[in-house]
Amino acid sequence: MRRVSSSLQELSENNVVQFLRQPQTIARILAGLFSLIIFASLVTDGYQNLTASSQLRCVLNDNGVACSYAITAGVLAFLQSFLFLAFDAYHNIIISHKVKSVILSLDLTFSIIWSCIWFIGFCFLANQWNRSAHHYLLGSSSARASIAFAFFSIPCWVYLGYQALRGLWAEPLIPYKQSLDEGAVALNTLSSVTTTSIPRSMEYHSPTKGSSGSSAAPFPQTPKRNQLTFLNDN
């Protein structure tokens, strides 16, 4: 049991497991899987033929535009979701703040676009399914699945846009925070330098003023000649 608990603890501390447990990662994987289900279901069973004709028709009210819309949107959303999943995996490795800001801006823009696309797609597919005059046996489940997962994709992309917006707001604060930290370190260094002991300067003594005990002569005095020596010379 101890080995099992230790192995589970090591698995939970793994970077890959921690990355997969993040809400943003889960939402992006779900968005990709929903898009995969939408276009895969319509590609396999979305086109059926009537018994009296061999021509394939879309199960959504015989409207090929509806099936093409869902398939194209599903393929593009699937590719984009896993592309940005790779960006999320290497987010900590990217050093440049400009690159991170560009990626977050693109993520926010595409999340808003895909939220609108899937909302329009859900309304369009549901409307075409209600107007369908022919209900095919094999394509009914595919049509319902595409409509349902188009609706489920909307909150996933809305949440991804919200996370991108939060990251975009927090990203410009990092360089300023670093500069503030560097400024605080510089101020602490300057304060420590000013508080250190500074040697006192040499005091200047005027040559005309002496101390109380003795007066210092400004220039050395030349010795006087002996008066006796001066008389002998004469």
Contacts in CASP RR format, 6 or more apart in sequence:
PFRMAT RR
TARGET T0000
AUTHOR 0000-0000-0000
METHOD contacts of the structure
MODEL  1
MRRVSSSLQELSENNVVQFLRQPQTIARILAGLFSLIIFASLVTDGYQNL
TASSQLRCVLNDNGVACSYAITAGVLAFLQSFLFLAFDAYHNIIISHKVK
SVILSLDLTFSIIWSCIWFIGFCFLANQWNRSAHHYLLGSSSARASIAFA
FFSIPCWVYLGYQALRGLWAEPLIPYKQSLDEGAVALNTLSSVTTTSIPR
SMEYHSPTKGSSGSSAAPFPQTPKRNQLTFLNDN
11 17 0 8 1.000
12 18 0 8 1.000
19 25 0 8 1.000
19 88 0 8 1.000
19 89 0 8 1.000
20 26 0 8 1.000
20 29 0 8 1.000
22 88 0 8 1.000
23 159 0 8 1.000
23 163 0 8 1.000
24 88 0 8 1.000
24 159 0 8 1.000
24 160 0 8 1.000
24 163 0 8 1.000
25 85 0 8 1.000
25 88 0 8 1.000
27 156 0 8 1.000
27 159 0 8 1.000
27 160 0 8 1.000
27 163 0 8 1.000
28 81 0 8 1.000
28 82 0 8 1.000
28 84 0 8 1.000
28 85 0 8 1.000
28 88 0 8 1.000
28 156 0 8 1.000
28 160 0 8 1.000
29 81 0 8 1.000
29 85 0 8 1.000
30 152 0 8 1.000
30 156 0 8 1.000
31 77 0 8 1.000
31 81 0 8 1.000
31 114 0 8 1.000
31 153 0 8 1.000
31 156 0 8 1.000
31 157 0 8 1.000
31 160 0 8 1.000
32 77 0 8 1.000
32 78 0 8 1.000
32 81 0 8 1.000
32 82 0 8 1.000
34 149 0 8 1.000
34 150 0 8 1.000
34 152 0 8 1.000
34 153 0 8 1.000
34 156 0 8 1.000
35 73 0 8 1.000
35 74 0 8 1.000
35 75 0 8 1.000
35 77 0 8 1.000
35 78 0 8 1.000
35 81 0 8 1.000
35 149 0 8 1.000
35 153 0 8 1.000
36 74 0 8 1.000
36 78 0 8 1.000
37 145 0 8 1.000
37 146 0 8 1.000
37 149 0 8 1.000
38 70 0 8 1.000
38 71 0 8 1.000
38 73 0 8 1.000
38 74 0 8 1.000
38 145 0 8 1.000
38 146 0 8 1.000
38 149 0 8 1.000
38 150 0 8 1.000
38 153 0 8 1.000
39 70 0 8 1.000
39 71 0 8 1.000
39 72 0 8 1.000
39 73 0 8 1.000
39 74 0 8 1.000
39 75 0 8 1.000
39 78 0 8 1.000
41 141 0 8 1.000
41 142 0 8 1.000
41 145 0 8 1.000
41 146 0 8 1.000
42 67 0 8 1.000
42 70 0 8 1.000
42 71 0 8 1.000
42 142 0 8 1.000
42 143 0 8 1.000
42 146 0 8 1.000
43 71 0 8 1.000
44 142 0 8 1.000
45 59 0 8 1.000
45 138 0 8 1.000
45 139 0 8 1.000
45 141 0 8 1.000
45 142 0 8 1.000
46 58 0 8 1.000
46 59 0 8 1.000
46 60 0 8 1.000
46 67 0 8 1.000
46 139 0 8 1.000
46 142 0 8 1.000
46 143 0 8 1.000
47 56 0 8 1.000
47 57 0 8 1.000
47 58 0 8 1.000
47 59 0 8 1.000
47 67 0 8 1.000
48 56 0 8 1.000
48 57 0 8 1.000
48 59 0 8 1.000
48 136 0 8 1.000
48 138 0 8 1.000
48 139 0 8 1.000
49 55 0 8 1.000
49 56 0 8 1.000
49 57 0 8 1.000
50 57 0 8 1.000
50 134 0 8 1.000
57 64 0 8 1.000
57 134 0 8 1.000
58 64 0 8 1.000
58 66 0 8 1.000
58 67 0 8 1.000
59 67 0 8 1.000
59 132 0 8 1.000
59 136 0 8 1.000
59 139 0 8 1.000
59 140 0 8 1.000
59 142 0 8 1.000
59 143 0 8 1.000
60 66 0 8 1.000
60 67 0 8 1.000
60 125 0 8 1.000
60 128 0 8 1.000
60 129 0 8 1.000
60 132 0 8 1.000
60 143 0 8 1.000
61 128 0 8 1.000
61 129 0 8 1.000
61 131 0 8 1.000
61 132 0 8 1.000
61 133 0 8 1.000
62 132 0 8 1.000
62 133 0 8 1.000
62 134 0 8 1.000
63 128 0 8 1.000
66 124 0 8 1.000
66 125 0 8 1.000
66 128 0 8 1.000
69 121 0 8 1.000
69 124 0 8 1.000
69 125 0 8 1.000
70 121 0 8 1.000
70 125 0 8 1.000
70 146 0 8 1.000
70 150 0 8 1.000
73 117 0 8 1.000
73 118 0 8 1.000
73 121 0 8 1.000
77 114 0 8 1.000
77 117 0 8 1.000
77 118 0 8 1.000
77 153 0 8 1.000
80 110 0 8 1.000
80 114 0 8 1.000
84 103 0 8 1.000
84 107 0 8 1.000
84 110 0 8 1.000
84 160 0 8 1.000
87 103 0 8 1.000
87 107 0 8 1.000
91 100 0 8 1.000
91 103 0 8 1.000
94 100 0 8 1.000
94 103 0 8 1.000
97 171 0 8 1.000
97 172 0 8 1.000
97 174 0 8 1.000
97 175 0 8 1.000
100 171 0 8 1.000
101 168 0 8 1.000
101 171 0 8 1.000
101 172 0 8 1.000
104 164 0 8 1.000
104 167 0 8 1.000
104 168 0 8 1.000
104 171 0 8 1.000
105 164 0 8 1.000
105 168 0 8 1.000
107 160 0 8 1.000
107 161 0 8 1.000
107 164 0 8 1.000
108 161 0 8 1.000
108 164 0 8 1.000
108 165 0 8 1.000
108 168 0 8 1.000
111 157 0 8 1.000
111 158 0 8 1.000
111 160 0 8 1.000
111 161 0 8 1.000
111 164 0 8 1.000
112 157 0 8 1.000
112 161 0 8 1.000
114 153 0 8 1.000
114 157 0 8 1.000
115 154 0 8 1.000
115 157 0 8 1.000
115 158 0 8 1.000
115 161 0 8 1.000
118 150 0 8 1.000
118 151 0 8 1.000
118 153 0 8 1.000
118 154 0 8 1.000
118 157 0 8 1.000
119 154 0 8 1.000
121 150 0 8 1.000
122 147 0 8 1.000
122 150 0 8 1.000
122 151 0 8 1.000
122 154 0 8 1.000
125 143 0 8 1.000
125 146 0 8 1.000
125 147 0 8 1.000
125 150 0 8 1.000
126 147 0 8 1.000
129 143 0 8 1.000
129 144 0 8 1.000
129 147 0 8 1.000
132 143 0 8 1.000
205 216 0 8 1.000
207 216 0 8 1.000
207 218 0 8 1.000
208 218 0 8 1.000
209 215 0 8 1.000
210 216 0 8 1.000
END
